[in-house]
Amino acid sequence: MSTQRVFVARLAGCAVFDPVGDRLGKVRDVVIVYRSSAAPRVIGLVVEIPGRRQVFLSIGRVASIRSGQVISSGLINVRRFQPRPGEVRVLAEFLGRRVSFTDGSGDAVVEDVAIEQDRHGEWGITQLFLRKPKTSASPFAKGPTTFAAWSEVTERRAPGEAQSAEQLIASYSELHAADLATTLLDLPQQRRIEVAEELPDERLADALEEMPEDDQLTILDRLGDERAADILDEMEPDDAADLLAQLPAGRLEQLLGLMEPEEAEDVRKLLRYGPDTAGGLMTPEPIILSADATVAEALALIRRHELHPALAAAVFVTLPPFETPTGRLLGMVHFQRMLRYPPHERLGAILDDTLEPVSVTASAAEVARMLASYDLVSLPVVDAAHRLVGAVSIDDMLDYLLPDDWRTHAADETPAGGAR
């Protein structure tokens, strides 16, 4: 096996390849077990394979770790990873532990761990990257860092106890919202709540939008009403409405009362419609412009980073007012069509008025047929007066059509020779 000293925080996210060079997935964590008289031993990697499923790759099946990639020497068991008693995940459970120096020089917090293979071919922790307490009163100051061998420190907590949620959040700071949601769902329930409590409102809202409703409700119930309302403010109105619709009427009204009035009003509008109708599936905040607006103005709105890609695919042109419910819907202009015209071109001149919008009371099946028939990623929704009240995007439709457990569904088949 070809190896070198590897820091676990840098290993996270690295690609995993099979012997012929095909990509299998990416590293999500490293699994260790404690030993009585030596540093913890590495027994394997947690690897995320397609479908966002996390599986176990035994360290014995790792042929090489170098240059930001991992080479596997055999098949991977595709059964979902479940930690066994005594097993500790470095990123999820070890980083952030507080240790004391055996020479009595003080305490420090573990910020990273180096793993390395010894002459017998066994992987283990060889070095800890530590941060000592800060010496300045400045809120922006950080303590000095140092390296230490395992034998030079002792843990101040019992082996297997979870680390600070703050350190775990830092480890997963670059994760896509869907990956963060999967990571949270793989944590023990109490640990999941601890991490959720420490996540910034916007980040937690993004992750909740990617979770099954039962898990959303569990986290929301543990946050307290004021924090829950802040999270709902950050969520997309349709996702917030879907979540609130699962609550008893009393708690629903209580949370709506704590939300920002403008956000709460958007959610109230959506709650008026059935969950299997266009009104229940739509978002009330598509891009809306007048016929006199230019291509340049439309493209500027599309560039907003917080805008969902499906809603950025088109702008809707209406008579005033330009907030839902708008004046009469005139048509829509697709992003691709705008690219074919000069920036000063008026939207009214390139309008697509041939597409029939769906009624706010249309069934989910009708919406799905329209999206599929015309190869659309979003569809305008109007009321009886032909006023635009929102838009249904393809991702809203997929969330409705897929089973509730699609994020965590695991295959039952296990490749031969792939047992852990």
C-alpha positions as CSV (number, residue, x, y, z in Angstrom):
1,M,0.0,0.0,0.0
2,S,1.2,3.5,-0.9
3,T,0.6,5.9,1.9
4,Q,1.7,9.1,3.7
5,R,0.6,11.0,6.7
6,V,-3.0,12.1,6.1
7,F,-5.1,14.7,8.1
8,V,-8.6,13.5,8.4
9,A,-10.3,16.9,8.0
10,R,-8.5,17.3,4.6
11,L,-9.4,13.7,3.6
12,A,-13.1,14.4,3.9
13,G,-14.7,14.9,0.5
14,C,-11.8,13.2,-1.4
15,A,-12.9,10.9,-4.2
16,V,-12.7,7.1,-3.9
17,F,-11.9,5.0,-6.9
18,D,-11.9,1.3,-7.7
19,P,-8.8,-0.5,-9.0
20,V,-9.7,0.3,-12.7
21,G,-10.2,4.0,-12.0
22,D,-14.0,4.2,-11.8
23,R,-15.2,6.6,-9.2
24,L,-17.1,4.9,-6.3
25,G,-17.9,7.9,-4.1
26,K,-16.3,10.3,-1.7
27,V,-14.9,10.1,1.9
28,R,-17.2,11.4,4.6
29,D,-15.4,10.2,7.8
30,V,-12.8,7.9,9.3
31,V,-13.7,5.2,11.8
32,I,-11.4,4.4,14.7
33,V,-11.4,2.1,17.8
34,Y,-9.6,2.8,21.1
35,R,-6.8,0.7,22.4
36,S,-5.7,0.4,26.0
37,S,-2.0,0.9,25.5
38,A,-1.6,2.6,22.2
39,A,-3.1,5.3,20.0
40,P,-6.6,4.5,18.4
41,R,-6.5,2.2,15.4
42,V,-8.2,3.1,12.1
43,I,-10.6,0.4,11.0
44,G,-12.1,2.0,7.9
45,L,-13.7,4.9,6.1
46,V,-17.3,6.1,5.8
47,V,-17.8,6.6,2.0
48,E,-20.8,8.3,0.4
49,I,-21.8,6.5,-2.8
50,P,-24.4,7.6,-5.4
51,G,-27.8,8.0,-3.8
52,R,-26.2,9.9,-0.8
53,R,-25.9,6.6,1.0
54,Q,-23.0,6.3,3.5
55,V,-21.3,2.9,3.5
56,F,-18.3,1.3,5.3
57,L,-15.0,0.7,3.5
58,S,-12.7,-1.5,5.5
59,I,-9.2,-0.1,5.8
60,G,-8.0,-3.5,4.6
61,R,-9.6,-2.7,1.2
62,V,-7.8,0.6,0.8
63,A,-4.8,0.3,-1.5
64,S,-3.7,3.9,-1.5
65,I,-4.4,7.3,0.1
66,R,-2.5,10.1,-1.6
67,S,-2.9,13.2,-3.8
68,G,-6.4,13.9,-2.5
69,Q,-7.8,10.5,-3.5
70,V,-8.4,7.0,-2.2
71,I,-7.9,3.8,-4.2
72,S,-10.0,0.8,-3.1
73,S,-8.6,-2.7,-3.8
74,G,-12.0,-4.5,-3.8
75,L,-15.8,-4.3,-3.7
76,I,-17.7,-2.1,-1.3
77,N,-20.5,-3.4,0.8
78,V,-23.4,-1.1,-0.1
79,R,-25.3,-1.8,3.1
80,R,-25.8,1.5,4.9
81,F,-23.1,2.2,7.5
82,Q,-24.2,1.8,11.2
83,P,-21.5,2.3,13.9
84,R,-20.9,-0.6,16.1
85,P,-20.3,-0.4,19.8
86,G,-16.8,1.0,20.5
87,E,-16.4,2.5,17.0
88,V,-15.9,6.3,16.9
89,R,-16.1,8.6,13.8
90,V,-13.3,11.1,13.8
91,L,-15.2,14.0,12.2
92,A,-18.6,13.4,13.7
93,E,-17.5,12.4,17.2
94,F,-13.8,13.1,17.9
95,L,-12.8,16.5,16.6
96,G,-13.5,19.1,19.2
97,R,-12.6,16.9,22.2
98,R,-10.8,18.6,25.0
99,V,-7.5,17.1,26.0
100,S,-4.9,17.8,28.8
101,F,-1.2,17.7,28.2
102,T,0.5,15.0,30.3
103,D,3.3,17.4,31.3
104,G,0.8,19.6,33.1
105,S,1.1,22.6,30.7
106,G,-2.6,23.0,30.2
107,D,-5.6,22.0,28.0
108,A,-6.3,22.1,24.3
109,V,-9.0,21.2,21.8
110,V,-8.5,18.7,19.0
111,E,-8.9,20.4,15.6
112,D,-7.5,17.7,13.3
113,V,-6.1,14.2,13.5
114,A,-3.2,12.7,11.4
115,I,-3.5,9.0,10.5
116,E,-0.6,7.0,9.2
117,Q,0.3,3.4,8.4
118,D,3.0,1.7,10.5
119,R,5.6,-0.9,9.3
120,H,3.1,-3.7,10.1
121,G,0.6,-2.3,7.7
122,E,-1.8,-1.1,10.4
123,W,-3.3,2.4,10.3
124,G,-3.6,4.5,13.4
125,I,-3.6,8.1,14.8
126,T,-0.1,9.4,14.9
127,Q,-0.5,13.0,15.6
128,L,-3.0,15.5,16.9
129,F,-3.4,19.1,15.7
130,L,-4.5,21.1,18.8
131,R,-5.6,24.6,19.6
132,K,-4.8,26.0,23.1
133,P,-6.9,28.6,24.9
134,K,-6.7,32.1,23.6
135,T,-4.5,34.6,25.5
136,S,-6.2,37.8,24.2
137,A,-9.5,39.2,25.4
138,S,-10.4,40.1,21.8
139,P,-13.5,38.3,20.6
140,F,-11.8,37.7,17.2
141,A,-8.6,36.2,18.7
142,K,-7.8,32.5,18.6
143,G,-5.5,30.5,20.7
144,P,-2.1,29.2,19.5
145,T,-1.9,25.9,17.8
146,T,0.5,23.0,18.3
147,F,1.0,19.3,17.3
148,A,1.2,16.5,19.9
149,A,1.5,12.7,19.9
150,W,-1.3,10.6,21.4
151,S,1.0,9.7,24.3
152,E,1.5,13.4,25.2
153,V,-2.2,14.1,26.0
154,T,-5.1,12.6,27.9
155,E,-8.7,13.1,27.1
156,R,-10.8,15.0,29.6
157,R,-13.9,13.2,28.4
158,A,-14.7,9.5,28.4
159,P,-13.9,7.7,25.1
160,G,-16.8,7.7,22.7
161,E,-18.4,10.9,24.1
162,A,-19.4,13.4,21.4
163,Q,-17.3,16.5,20.7
164,S,-18.5,20.1,20.6
165,A,-21.2,20.7,18.0
166,E,-19.3,23.8,16.9
167,Q,-16.3,21.7,15.7
168,L,-18.5,19.4,13.8
169,I,-20.3,22.3,12.1
170,A,-16.9,23.7,11.0
171,S,-15.9,20.3,9.6
172,Y,-19.0,20.2,7.4
173,S,-19.1,24.0,6.5
174,E,-18.7,23.4,2.8
175,L,-21.3,20.7,2.4
176,H,-24.2,21.2,0.0
177,A,-27.5,21.5,1.9
178,A,-28.7,18.1,0.8
179,D,-25.4,16.5,1.9
180,L,-25.6,18.3,5.2
181,A,-29.1,17.0,5.7
182,T,-27.9,13.4,5.0
183,T,-25.1,13.9,7.5
184,L,-27.4,15.2,10.2
185,L,-29.8,12.2,9.7
186,D,-26.9,9.8,10.1
187,L,-26.1,11.2,13.6
188,P,-27.7,9.9,16.8
189,Q,-30.9,11.8,17.5
190,Q,-29.6,13.7,20.5
191,R,-26.4,14.6,18.7
192,R,-28.5,15.8,15.7
193,I,-30.4,18.2,18.0
194,E,-27.1,19.5,19.5
195,V,-25.7,20.3,16.0
196,A,-29.0,21.8,14.8
197,E,-29.0,24.1,17.8
198,E,-25.6,25.5,16.8
199,L,-26.1,25.8,13.1
200,P,-26.8,29.3,11.7
201,D,-30.5,29.9,10.9
202,E,-30.1,30.0,7.1
203,R,-27.9,26.9,7.1
204,L,-30.3,24.9,9.2
205,A,-33.3,26.1,7.1
206,D,-31.6,24.8,3.9
207,A,-30.9,21.4,5.6
208,L,-34.4,21.1,6.9
209,E,-35.8,21.6,3.4
210,E,-33.9,18.5,2.3
211,M,-35.2,16.3,5.2
212,P,-38.3,14.1,5.6
213,E,-41.2,15.8,7.4
214,D,-41.0,13.6,10.5
215,D,-37.3,14.6,11.0
216,Q,-38.1,18.2,10.4
217,L,-40.8,18.2,13.1
218,T,-38.5,16.5,15.6
219,I,-35.9,19.1,15.2
220,L,-38.3,22.0,15.2
221,D,-40.0,20.8,18.4
222,R,-36.7,20.8,20.2
223,L,-35.6,24.3,19.1
224,G,-38.1,26.3,21.0
225,D,-40.8,28.6,19.5
226,E,-38.7,31.7,18.8
227,R,-35.8,29.8,17.2
228,A,-38.3,27.7,15.2
229,A,-40.0,30.8,13.9
230,D,-36.6,32.2,12.8
231,I,-35.9,29.0,10.9
232,L,-39.3,29.1,9.2
233,D,-38.6,32.7,8.1
234,E,-35.5,31.5,6.3
235,M,-37.2,28.5,4.6
236,E,-38.8,28.8,1.2
237,P,-42.5,29.6,1.8
238,D,-43.7,26.4,0.2
239,D,-41.4,24.3,2.3
240,A,-42.4,26.2,5.5
241,A,-46.1,25.7,4.6
242,D,-45.6,22.0,4.1
243,L,-43.9,21.7,7.5
244,L,-46.4,23.8,9.4
245,A,-49.3,21.9,7.9
246,Q,-48.2,18.9,9.9
247,L,-48.6,20.8,13.2
248,P,-51.7,21.1,15.4
249,A,-53.7,24.2,14.7
250,G,-52.7,25.9,18.0
251,R,-49.0,25.5,17.5
252,L,-49.3,26.4,13.8
253,E,-50.9,29.8,14.7
254,Q,-48.4,30.4,17.5
255,L,-45.4,29.9,15.1
256,L,-47.0,32.0,12.4
257,G,-47.5,34.8,15.0
258,L,-43.8,34.7,15.8
259,M,-42.7,34.8,12.2
260,E,-41.9,38.0,10.3
261,P,-45.3,39.3,9.0
262,E,-44.4,39.3,5.4
263,E,-43.0,35.7,5.5
264,A,-46.0,34.6,7.6
265,E,-48.4,36.0,5.1
266,D,-46.8,34.1,2.2
267,V,-47.1,30.9,4.2
268,R,-50.8,31.6,5.1
269,K,-51.6,32.0,1.4
270,L,-50.2,28.5,0.7
271,L,-51.9,26.9,3.6
272,R,-55.3,27.8,2.1
273,Y,-54.7,25.2,-0.7
274,G,-54.7,21.5,-0.6
275,P,-51.2,19.8,-0.5
276,D,-52.0,17.9,-3.7
277,T,-53.0,21.0,-5.8
278,A,-51.0,23.5,-7.8
279,G,-51.6,26.1,-5.0
280,G,-50.2,23.7,-2.4
281,L,-47.1,22.9,-4.4
282,M,-46.2,26.3,-5.7
283,T,-43.8,29.0,-4.5
284,P,-45.4,32.5,-4.3
285,E,-42.1,34.2,-5.1
286,P,-41.2,33.7,-8.8
287,I,-39.5,36.4,-10.8
288,I,-42.1,38.9,-12.0
289,L,-41.5,41.9,-14.3
290,S,-43.4,44.3,-16.5
291,A,-43.6,44.1,-20.3
292,D,-41.4,47.2,-20.4
293,A,-38.6,45.7,-18.5
294,T,-35.5,44.8,-20.5
295,V,-33.5,41.6,-21.0
296,A,-30.7,43.2,-18.9
297,E,-33.0,43.8,-16.0
298,A,-34.3,40.3,-16.1
299,L,-30.9,38.7,-16.3
300,A,-29.8,40.8,-13.3
301,L,-32.6,39.3,-11.2
302,I,-31.8,35.8,-12.4
303,R,-28.2,36.3,-11.2
304,R,-29.3,36.5,-7.5
305,H,-27.4,33.8,-5.7
306,E,-30.2,32.9,-3.4
307,L,-32.6,32.1,-6.3
308,H,-33.3,28.5,-6.9
309,P,-32.1,27.3,-10.3
310,A,-35.5,26.1,-11.4
311,L,-37.1,29.5,-10.7
312,A,-34.2,31.2,-12.5
313,A,-35.1,29.5,-15.7
314,A,-37.8,31.9,-16.6
315,V,-39.4,35.3,-15.7
316,F,-43.1,35.9,-15.7
317,V,-44.5,39.1,-17.2
318,T,-47.7,40.6,-15.8
319,L,-49.7,43.8,-15.5
320,P,-49.2,45.7,-12.3
321,P,-49.0,45.0,-9.4
322,F,-45.9,42.9,-9.6
323,E,-46.2,41.0,-6.4
324,T,-48.5,38.0,-6.1
325,P,-51.3,38.1,-6.6
326,T,-50.3,40.2,-9.6
327,G,-52.2,41.9,-12.3
328,R,-53.2,39.7,-15.3
329,L,-50.5,37.3,-16.5
330,L,-49.3,38.2,-20.0
331,G,-46.8,35.4,-20.5
332,M,-43.3,34.2,-19.7
333,V,-39.8,34.6,-21.1
334,H,-37.3,31.7,-20.8
335,F,-33.8,32.4,-19.8
336,Q,-32.4,30.7,-22.9
337,R,-34.6,33.0,-25.1
338,M,-33.2,36.1,-23.4
339,L,-29.7,35.1,-24.3
340,R,-30.5,35.4,-28.0
341,Y,-31.5,39.1,-27.7
342,P,-29.6,42.3,-26.9
343,P,-29.7,43.6,-23.3
344,H,-31.9,46.6,-24.3
345,E,-34.7,44.4,-25.8
346,R,-38.1,44.7,-24.1
347,L,-39.5,41.5,-22.5
348,G,-42.9,42.3,-24.1
349,A,-41.4,41.9,-27.5
350,I,-40.1,38.4,-26.9
351,L,-42.9,37.1,-24.7
352,D,-44.1,33.5,-24.9
353,D,-47.9,33.8,-24.5
354,T,-48.8,30.4,-26.0
355,L,-48.3,28.4,-22.8
356,E,-51.5,28.0,-20.8
357,P,-51.0,28.4,-17.0
358,V,-52.5,26.0,-14.5
359,S,-55.3,27.0,-12.1
360,V,-54.4,27.3,-8.5
361,T,-56.9,24.4,-7.9
362,A,-55.4,22.1,-10.5
363,S,-54.4,18.6,-9.3
364,A,-50.8,17.6,-8.9
365,A,-51.3,15.0,-11.7
366,E,-52.3,17.8,-14.1
367,V,-49.3,19.9,-13.1
368,A,-47.0,16.9,-13.7
369,R,-48.5,16.3,-17.1
370,M,-48.0,20.0,-18.1
371,L,-44.3,20.0,-16.9
372,A,-43.6,16.8,-18.8
373,S,-45.5,17.6,-22.0
374,Y,-43.8,21.0,-22.6
375,D,-40.4,20.1,-21.1
376,L,-40.7,22.9,-18.5
377,V,-38.8,23.4,-15.2
378,S,-41.4,25.8,-13.9
379,L,-45.1,26.6,-14.6
380,P,-47.2,29.7,-13.8
381,V,-50.1,29.3,-11.5
382,V,-53.1,31.6,-11.8
383,D,-56.4,32.3,-9.9
384,A,-59.8,32.6,-11.4
385,A,-59.1,36.2,-12.5
386,H,-56.0,35.0,-14.4
387,R,-53.7,36.8,-11.9
388,L,-50.3,35.1,-11.2
389,V,-50.2,33.7,-7.7
390,G,-47.1,31.6,-8.0
391,A,-45.1,29.0,-9.9
392,V,-44.6,25.3,-9.5
393,S,-41.0,24.2,-10.2
394,I,-39.9,20.7,-11.2
395,D,-38.1,20.2,-7.9
396,D,-41.5,20.9,-6.1
397,M,-43.1,18.3,-8.3
398,L,-40.4,15.7,-7.6
399,D,-40.6,16.2,-3.9
400,Y,-44.3,15.5,-4.1
401,L,-44.0,12.4,-6.4
402,L,-41.1,10.7,-4.7
403,P,-41.7,8.5,-1.6
404,D,-41.2,10.0,1.8
405,D,-38.1,7.8,2.5
406,W,-36.4,8.4,-0.9
407,R,-33.4,10.1,0.8
408,T,-32.7,7.1,3.0
409,H,-33.8,4.2,0.9
410,A,-31.1,1.6,0.7
411,A,-30.6,-1.3,-1.7
412,D,-31.1,-4.8,-0.2
413,E,-28.4,-6.3,-2.4
414,T,-24.9,-6.9,-1.1
415,P,-22.1,-7.6,-3.6
416,A,-20.3,-10.9,-3.2
417,G,-17.2,-10.5,-1.1
418,G,-18.4,-7.2,0.1
419,A,-19.3,-8.1,3.7
420,R,-17.9,-5.8,6.4
